């Protein structure tokens, strides 16, 4: 399991006073109001960034970091991921998982046949869709609904599914 979880990506600067526009990659954008610090990608390492202020503008979160006081300094943050530790992550309800934890799970059908591994989670609005890379290189798209996803066993890195009629034919 990943120790750090992404909550956003700096998409651009905002104004001349060092604020940045962040595209949130979390389901709960209001969580930024509670955050005091985030970790920012800095090559192979991360650095802690203290949040001075948080505002919301359209689909973006506008953040002001301590020590980033002009547009030039803010520009150096463009494209960087904002991360939180698992301890600072939002609490999940039963049958909810972080996308980072689902990636690389082995997927088995209801006859215990290996179908492949989860490579991506597509968020469609109605329900998530799990992209599964099959051994032959093809991709299987499984809707994340109870009729299809039978069990997720994080401890053993395994997902059991029922492949609905027609999904393997595509």
Secondary structure, DSSP 8 states (H G I E B T S, - for coil): --SEEEEEEEEEEETTTTEEEEEE-SS-GGGGGT-SEEEEEETTEEEEEEEEEEEEETTEEEEEETT--SHHHHHTTTT-EEEEEGGGS----TT---HHHHTT-EEEETT--EEEEEEEEEE-SSSEEEEEE-TTS-EEEEE-STTTEEEEEGGGTEEEE---TTTTT-
